[in-house]
Amino acid sequence: MELFFQQIVSGISIGAVYSLLAVGYALVYSVYNFTNWAFDAFMAFGAFMAFYAISLFFMPFWAAALISIVLTIVLSVGSERLAYRPLRLRKAPRLFMMISAMGANLMIVNLLNLIFGGSFRRFPVDAAKPFFIGNVSIGRMDLLAGAISFAILALLWWFLYRTKPGLGVRASSIDIMTASLMGVNNDAVAFIIFAVTGALSSVAGVFYGIKYAVFPYMGLVTIKAMIASIVGGLGSLPGAVVGSLILGVLETLVAGYISSTYRDLFSFLFLVIILLFFPNGLMGKSGDEKL
């Protein structure tokens, strides 16, 4: 029983990090109907920026995380401006947008590999000294990652549903052309979406790098966030969070009771089973409104 609760706690922590990326996928898909495959590059970039801010410039953790967020937002918004907007203005098929995203991802990841090398780096942050509830240990960084992730998601929900710019984003998710005719600035919506997803990628990269390691190809884990987003329902932000938590707990239970070797297998099997019974995902909508 103690192992079970230990795995649940660890799974929620991992699921919280997945949820940041899954929400990013859902946010982009809800408005532009394409999958931004460059998230793993943004995640790795954010982790590297925080790592070197601490190890080279001796910044405190909060300052390094803030620097990472700002730089990753610049990278994300710049990628939208250079790789996506020209295609969007030409009304290119969404397949072209996805190909452009893949190209941006490969370029950024390979630049990180060329500049920093492919070695694994441990974050210079003390992630030890766990809390204990009975015999169940909770890592301080796991607790911090979960708390900050859920706080950011709550802030994002407030922004989307309680502010005028958030209303513009939600209107664009229904029909971007009609929203523009009603006075919504498409370029401003694009800036908001890619700034938000850049920040989410950075936070996810920092906490994932602390838990495991920092290296150029660490962003490949975003495929799990993609699975979570599909399980929850592409375009549904609550669904992305629910799917991420379920997937995180499932993975840790499989690793704890069966073998970590089969963790990815069960993740994809879970996706297939969900889509067989829920073609739109657990909380996906068949109508127009997705957010």
Phi, psi and omega in degrees: 000322178296320177298320180300309181295325177298317179292323179297314180299314179296321180295321178295321178298313179294319179299327178296321177291318176303321186296327178299315180287320181297320177296323176299315176301313183296322182294314179294315182296323184297330182260317188252356176056036172217157181266124181276093183288358181276000182300324182293328176292319178297320180298313180294319179299314179299319179295318179295318181298317179292319181301312183283334175297326179278311188283329182262320185253002174056037177284150171294161186303316184296323180290319178297319179295320179294317177299317179300316181298314182297314181293323179289325174298316178301316180295316182294312179295321177296322178295320178297318183294323186265325188258332187250317186300316178303322178289320180296318180293332178271005180055043179290153176300151184296337176300322179294325177296318180294320178295320177297321178296319178297318179297317178298320180297312181298320181296312183293315181297317180289329174294319176299319180293321181290319184281314188257345182086165186264009183288156178276138181236137176267134179297132178283055181230136180282103181258011181275203179054068181285160169278154177236129171244099191069235176258008179266120180266140178236115180297141181298318180289327175298316179296316180295318180298315180296315182296314181292320180299312181291327177294318179295319180294322177295320178295321178295318178300316179299318181298315184289326188253355183231005180232157180294315175300323177297323176298322177297320178295316181293323176296320179294330179291338177277308178201105186293327180289314179296321178299320179294324177293335180271007174106003178280129180279112183298322180292324177293321177298316179298317178300314181299312184297314184282335172291316179296313181292329175295317178296317179298318179297320181296312181298317178298317180296320180296310183289325177291322178295323177293318183290324183242271181196165178252124176201160189301328185259019179295336183290353177300340178295345180296344175298329176293321177295325177295317176300315180298320180294321178291317179300315180288334182118107183304130181094351179260115180292314175299322179297323179297320179292313180299314179299322180294316180294317178298315182294318179299315179293318179300316182297316182290326177293318177297316180296323183281323187256340180243277177190143177295341179298327184262008184299311181294323179301315181291329178296313180289325176297319177299318178300314181298316181296316180299315183291333176295322183260334180229084185302333178263009184087173184297322183234018179289154181244140179274349180277196184277324185282128184246320182291000000 
